[in-house]
Amino acid sequence: IEIEAPTATPTIPNAEETPTTTEMTLDQSELVPRPDSTEPHPPVGSRGRSRLFRCQIRHNDRILSKQ
């Protein structure tokens, strides 16, 4: 038990390091969507919209055919 106690003490700084990693991941998650939403998102969105419109047209055709 005495040996386990000192081994548990070094795990505390590791736990202190983990929140820093979580903060980094949060910062990255915040930084990633912002540039994607600003510049590359509109061109991708235009392509995605074309695909969405095609999908909607197909769904509408299926709905009309069923009706």
Secondary structure, DSSP 8 states (H G I E B T S, - for coil): -TTHHHHHHHHHHHHHHHHHHHHHHHHHHHHTHHHHHHTTHHHHHHHHHHHHHHHHHHHHHHHHHH-
